[in-house]
Amino acid sequence: MKKKMRVMTEKPLNAETPIESLRTWTTDNRVFFKRNQGQIMQRPVKLSAWNLIIEGLVKRNLKLSIEDIRSMPKVEVANTLECSGNSRSLLKEKASGNPWTIGGVGNAIWGGIWLKDLLKMVDLKHNAKHVSFEGLDKPLGSAGIRFIRSIPLEKAISSTILAYEMNGEPLPLKHGYPLRALALGWTGANCVKWLHKITVLDRPYEGFFMDKVYRVFQKGEDPRSGEVVKDIMVKSIITEPINGDNLLAGTVAIRGAAYAGEAGISKVEVSVDGGQTWIAARLTGIEETYAWRHWEYLWDAQKQGDYTIMSRATDARGRRQPENADWNVLGYGNNGICEHAIQLNIV
């Protein structure tokens, strides 16, 4: 029986992928995690009335229809997308925000165009340094604060796409139809859905969701003093077995996924004794630059008892998952080994 998504809030819709659905290399669109700040439109925008506008520090403004965009050279890229607050509820000290477990992540093959191709067309001015994205979703609450995010121009030119397909299908409404920005290897907060306006700036966009929310800061600190949440840190998750399982003695398949944003995964190790010893797991499946790697370790579990199972990943740049996560007020970037351990009972 297919597991349902765990819905944390209805307005805005925030729901995480069932663990069982994280076991395939691509994540089914229907259960791909959903993270929103505003209200999702009830009906898709009419393509005849939709345009993408590019303005700001450009020598010529640009307005494109979806036909214009689809006529450009297409790119297809596998990209693992993670919510900035994924695994927040696993932190030992409570942090503010939706209580994600490990299901705020998924991997998809996205189809679209390179943003750099559009930026060439508008002829950037010499002081262009950042690019902001604005979607069509409506703000919730009386303040009417729109969800607008910006990324550095370097990232926009090097590895950002505008996606209109997801896993071979038109981009679903709940994932940003008809177009969303995807800063490859960066968290979902940088990947605005229902995209309709791009503005080129000389500095980062100043606004609530840039200055107050997606920042790593401690209690008593001004959020604006904290680092902006951008790239995904090296991390591994265990998707099989499930935490708390009771299993028969014998061969136990321990499997999971590991990812590191812009860096590939070089190895994953597993411990079945609470971190005292580590054994190399086997990397499986497809290897793509921005996509996760699945892994497995077949454990010969002959002795009955309770066990703490851990996994740790090392990326292609030599960065290894930390033993414990660095806590912050909004619980961003939880990639701690201990926080993601599971408990098993062998009977």
Secondary structure by P-SEA (a helix, b strand, c coil): ccccccccccccbbbbcccccccccccccccccccccccccccccccccbbbbbbccccbbbbbcaaaaaacbbbbbbbbbbbcccccccccccccccccccccccccbbbbbbaaaaaaaacccccccbbbbbccccccccccccbbbbbcaaaaacccccccccccccccccccccbbbbccccccccccccccbbbbccccccccccccccccccccccccccccccccccccccccccccccccccbbbbbbccccccccccbbbbbcccccbbbbbbbbccccccbbbbbccccccccbbbbbbbbbbbccccccccccccccccccccccccccbbbbbcc
